Amino acid sequence: MLDTSRFNRRRVIPAIIVLWIVGFALTYLWQTDSLTRIQLFARAPPSTPPQPPPPSQPVPRGYRAVVYNLTDFGGVGDGKTVNTEAFERAIAAIKIYENKGGGQLNVQAGKWLTAPFNLTSRMTLFLEEGAVILGIQDERYWPLMPPLPSYGFGREQAGPRYGSLIHGQHLKDVIITGHNGTINGQGKSWWTKHRKKLLNYTRGPLIQIMWSRDIIISNVTLRDSPFWTLHPYDCKNLTIANLTILAPVRGAPNTDGIDPDSCEDVLIENCYISVGDDGIAIKSGWDQYGIAYGRPSTNISIRNLTIRSVVSAGISIGSEMSGGVSNISVQNIHIWESRRGVRIKTAPGRGAYVKNILYRNITFDNLRVGIVIKTDYNEHPFGYDPKALPDIKDISYFGIHGTGVRVPVRIQGSPEIPIRDVVFQDMSVGITNRKKHVFQCSYVEGRVIGYIFPAACENLDIYNERGELVRRSDSQNVSDIDYSF
């Protein structure tokens, strides 16, 4: 008798296999077609706000949730079209993802003219190679803002101040970076109007980030700011690295490079700065307003920089330091063709303190004055208290070298503001003037360890290399300051 069950199994099993293969192939084709449609949609023009466009490109896991290009929002990089609305729409789209990993805005190669705009939290602004963000020159497009609370006045004029080209307040996790793209403030018109007294308000910075934390600014060029170039204000956990900061060395007033102001936990490294004022100026508020605001600048590390400041100083502390400045490390710095090297500047009325400051491995090349501490820098707001005296102490200079310096050291304390606990070790600076007054002191107390050149002023104690006292100074209040050179 024929076994039909075995026969049926032989026919059914191959049929099942064939059906499985066909089903798999259809599923693969359906998924491929869907993927193609998704990719085409991703390249399609974005829908109008409030719905953002789909991401312009995939994002690595663990980074920003979405990535957009400025052109997705109608940006035109011809140097003539005003792109403010494109920036604003792009940042509004990124803000939707603030609690979902944030977003990145790519600025492609081109010249992107814009009025000031605001960043949002968990955002990366990425400037591709050849990308240039241009600040619009008509000040009517720049918003007016209240004075900073620790300044009370606009720094140049009473009343409001102009905002910055790129601005942000109360932000967290913001990155400005790229392939060395440029942010250009086109400051020449601002400088000209300032000199001719045609501006009614204080000029604005190029970039100002306020009351924020976890900020990274790296790998871009900043140039021709209307006023201070990069101004972080009351920020915490800030990294500034691999920047090129440029402005004309003459004729570009107040174009400081980087001004950390009432900031905490800051790293500034691997930058080239050549500007029309201080390369770096650490600040913390102005006279009675800074004293009342009470936010110090502290825990700041500055290293591996090359700086040029023909009319001012490479690295300054002050003069606005009324919230206090402490725990500052300045190391591996080359300052060339500048009026001054490293400077602390303050005055009666500032109050607060400058303390625990370390300078190590500083090279001077063709300077008028290398090291400066000045206690009569008299610029004050109305109503300041001249009895508010700053405390200046614990300043160390280790490994100070260079050539072509006219006056290596000028430390000018006063009976009201004596300077205490200054230390020099391993100093050798070639001088261009063989007159007597090349290491100048006034109301200074401190010590020299080992041999230094030029020889220290008589205000300082002398120790040998083993730390043993050689000569105790009895002339700490002697004044030997010569401003004739």
Secondary structure by P-SEA (a helix, b strand, c coil): ccaaaaaaaaaaaaaaaaaaaaaaaaaaaaaaaaaaaaaaaaacccccccccccccccccccccccccccccccccccccccaaaaaaaaaaaaaaacccccbbbbbcccbbbbccccccccccccccccbbbbcccccccbbbbccccccccccccccbbbbcccccccccbbbbccccccccccaaaaaaaaaaccccccccccbbbccccbbbbccbbbccccccccccccccbbbbcbbbbbccccccccccccccccccbbbbcbbbbbcccccbbbbcccaaaaaaacccccbbbbcbbbbbbcccccccccccccccccbbbbcbbbbccccccccccccccccccccbbbbcbbbbccccccbbbbcccccccccccccbbbbbcbbbbcccccccccccbbbbbcccccccbbbbcbbbbbbccccccccccccccccccccccccccccbbbbcccccccccccccccccccccc
